[in-house]
């Protein structure tokens, strides 16, 4: 199945599921589980939350995660700083990449914003394959990130 079509189906499913709870943590947990189990190239899928100027792990699926990311280093912090999706075809070529699991080969990070436009955290997805993510992933993950705080 075309991944854009799969993302569209997932977004429809999330819209239904999100009617049951507006809690952002519950929504993040649901997003993590659904995405992780629907895409075979998702090795790790979850959220890092910006708390007191630190990125702390939130709901996720996959192998154990780093509990706290080194300040201002790595792909997640790049997503926070740039306030836009960051696609990394080969994490070994990304400056200051934080390797929570050495099997990670490529990554995408998409910021999650509060209704007031502040960065709340990021959706972080790792793949154990090189060059797994593209603009299709970025566009749909941005849409999903926008649903976390939607009414």
ABEGO torsion letter per residue (X at the ends): XBAAAAAAAAAAAAAAAAAABABAAAAAAAAAAAAAAABAABABBBBBBBBGGBBBBBBBBEBBBBABBBBGBEAAAAAAAAGBBBBBABAAABBGBBBABAABABBBBBBBBBAAGBBAEBBBBBBABBGABBAAAAAAAAAAAAAAABX
